[in-house]
Amino acid sequence: MANKQIQEALEWRYAVKRFDPNKKISDKDLNTLLESLKLAPSSYGIQPWKFLVVENPQVREELKPVSWNQSQITDASHQIVLLYRDTIDEAFVQKYINRVAEVRGAPLESLNGYKEMLINNVVKAPEEKIRTWSQRQAYIAMGFLLETAALLKIDTTPMEGFSPSDYDRILKLEGSGWKSIATVTLGYRHAEDSFQNLKKVRFSDDALIEYVK
């Protein structure tokens, strides 16, 4: 894809305030969006995240009041809730190590050193440190989702304006080890959403970007 197309996609996107409820994302495009989440990078490659695609309209109606009644929750074609791993134990690390061995055809014993490093750095670290780290990983995945959507000319609204504890309750996450951190609604902007006509405001290059030479 040409650099100009990437630039145009990034300038085209904005946080949609009003979606057209009659326009739906195709299965093909949805699969591409989900692949962008799966292929996003994470520290150590351990992927301390999960992504819930909320398809049930009734559940989305329940989520709307605890999302400050934002219409995007119910009007968008799709809603994806990003979850982070609240605690990481040795079982989670072993599951990842098993997957590495499976995908790369490596003997498990050859990964013992990597496994011990993960246990020392992730499992044995202070819980609050790991919780914050895990949350940050989810935002990396969100960034990949937003850019992929822009390249596909699919609109998005990244949202933190909701009650995570209520999301966890409604989505039956309590006790699962997973907690909600953010959500993204996806679809197509309504023709009457006036925000699409506003110029994107960013600080000038010299205020945002410095070179260390």
C-alpha positions in Angstrom: 0.0 0.0 0.0 1.4 3.4 -1.0 2.4 5.9 1.8 -0.2 8.3 0.5 -3.0 5.8 1.1 -1.9 5.2 4.7 -1.7 9.0 5.3 -5.2 9.5 3.8 -6.6 6.7 6.0 -5.2 8.1 9.1 -6.5 11.6 8.3 -9.9 10.2 7.4 -10.5 8.4 10.7 -12.0 10.1 13.7 -13.8 9.0 16.8 -17.4 8.6 15.4 -20.1 10.1 17.6 -23.0 8.7 15.6 -23.1 5.4 13.6 -25.5 4.4 10.9 -27.3 1.4 12.5 -28.3 0.1 9.1 -24.8 -0.4 7.8 -23.0 -3.6 8.8 -19.4 -4.8 8.5 -18.9 -7.8 6.2 -17.7 -11.1 7.6 -14.6 -10.8 5.5 -13.7 -7.4 6.9 -14.5 -8.4 10.4 -12.1 -11.3 10.1 -9.4 -9.0 9.0 -10.0 -6.7 11.9 -9.9 -9.7 14.3 -6.6 -10.8 12.7 -5.1 -7.4 13.4 -5.8 -8.0 17.1 -4.4 -11.5 17.1 -1.2 -10.3 15.3 -0.6 -7.3 17.5 2.7 -7.4 19.4 3.0 -7.9 23.1 5.9 -7.9 25.6 7.5 -11.4 25.6 4.9 -12.3 23.0 2.8 -13.7 25.9 -0.5 -11.9 24.8 -2.1 -11.1 28.2 -5.3 -10.1 26.5 -8.6 -11.4 25.2 -11.2 -9.7 22.9 -14.9 -10.1 23.2 -17.0 -9.5 20.1 -20.4 -8.6 21.6 -22.9 -9.8 19.1 -25.9 -10.2 21.3 -28.1 -7.0 20.9 -29.6 -7.5 24.4 -26.2 -7.6 26.0 -25.3 -4.4 24.2 -28.5 -2.8 25.5 -27.4 -3.7 29.0 -23.9 -2.3 28.4 -25.2 1.1 27.1 -26.4 2.5 30.5 -23.1 1.7 32.1 -21.3 3.3 29.1 -22.7 6.8 29.9 -25.6 6.0 27.5 -23.4 6.5 24.5 -25.4 5.6 21.4 -22.4 4.1 19.7 -22.7 1.0 21.9 -26.0 0.0 20.3 -25.9 1.7 16.9 -22.5 0.5 15.7 -22.3 -2.6 13.6 -19.9 -4.3 16.0 -18.6 -3.9 19.5 -15.3 -5.3 20.7 -14.4 -5.3 24.4 -10.7 -5.5 25.2 -9.8 -7.5 28.3 -6.5 -7.8 30.2 -5.2 -10.6 32.3 -5.6 -9.5 36.0 -3.1 -12.1 37.2 -0.6 -14.2 35.4 0.4 -17.5 37.0 2.6 -20.4 36.0 -0.3 -22.2 34.4 -0.8 -19.3 32.0 3.0 -19.2 31.2 3.0 -22.9 30.6 0.0 -22.6 28.2 2.0 -20.1 26.2 5.2 -22.2 26.2 3.2 -25.2 25.0 1.8 -23.0 22.2 5.3 -21.9 21.2 6.5 -25.5 21.1 3.5 -26.4 19.0 3.8 -23.6 16.4 7.6 -23.7 16.1 8.1 -27.4 16.4 10.5 -26.9 19.3 11.0 -29.5 22.1 9.5 -28.3 25.4 12.8 -28.7 27.2 14.5 -26.3 24.8 12.2 -23.6 26.1 12.9 -24.1 29.8 15.2 -21.0 30.0 12.5 -18.8 28.4 9.9 -20.2 30.7 11.9 -19.5 33.8 12.6 -16.0 32.6 8.8 -15.4 32.1 8.1 -16.8 35.6 10.7 -14.5 37.2 9.7 -11.4 35.3 5.9 -11.8 35.0 4.6 -14.3 37.6 6.8 -13.3 40.5 6.6 -9.6 39.9 4.3 -7.4 42.2 0.7 -7.9 41.2 0.0 -4.2 40.7 3.0 -3.9 38.3 1.8 -6.9 36.3 -1.8 -5.5 36.2 -0.6 -2.2 34.8 1.7 -3.9 32.3 -1.1 -6.2 31.1 -3.4 -3.2 30.6 -0.8 -1.4 28.5 -0.5 -4.5 26.3 -4.2 -4.3 25.5 -3.8 -0.7 24.3 -1.2 -1.8 21.8 -3.7 -4.2 20.3 -6.3 -1.4 20.2 -3.9 0.7 18.1 -3.5 -2.1 15.6 -7.3 -2.4 15.4 -7.9 1.3 14.8 -5.4 1.6 12.1 -6.5 -1.6 10.3 -10.1 -0.3 10.4 -9.0 3.1 8.9 -7.2 1.3 6.1 -10.5 -0.6 5.4 -12.5 2.6 5.6 -14.3 1.2 8.6 -15.2 3.8 11.3 -14.4 3.3 15.0 -14.8 4.8 18.4 -12.3 3.8 21.0 -14.0 4.2 24.4 -12.9 4.2 28.1 -16.1 5.9 29.1 -17.8 3.0 30.9 -17.9 1.2 34.2 -15.4 -1.6 34.0 -16.9 -3.4 37.1 -20.3 -3.3 35.5 -18.9 -4.6 32.2 -17.3 -7.4 34.1 -20.6 -8.3 35.7 -22.7 -8.1 32.6 -20.1 -10.0 30.5 -19.8 -12.6 33.3 -16.0 -12.1 33.7 -16.0 -12.1 37.5 -13.6 -14.8 38.8 -12.3 -15.6 35.3 -9.0 -13.8 35.6 -10.0 -11.4 32.8 -11.1 -7.8 33.3 -12.3 -5.2 30.8 -10.1 -2.2 30.1 -11.5 -0.5 27.0 -14.0 -1.1 24.2 -14.1 -0.2 20.5 -17.3 0.2 18.5 -17.0 -0.3 14.7 -19.2 0.4 11.7 -20.0 3.3 9.4 -20.5 6.9 10.3 -24.0 8.4 10.0 -24.4 11.0 7.3 -25.6 13.4 9.9 -22.6 13.0 12.3 -21.3 16.6 12.1 -17.9 15.6 13.7 -16.8 14.0 10.4 -16.5 17.5 8.9 -14.3 18.9 11.6 -10.6 19.3 10.9 -8.3 17.0 12.8 -6.4 19.0 15.5 -2.8 18.0 16.3 0.1 19.9 17.7 2.7 21.0 15.1 5.5 18.6 14.2 8.1 20.5 16.1 6.0 20.3 19.3 5.4 16.5 18.9 8.5 15.1 17.3 12.1 15.6 18.3 15.2 13.9 16.9 18.0 12.7 19.1 21.1 12.8 17.0 
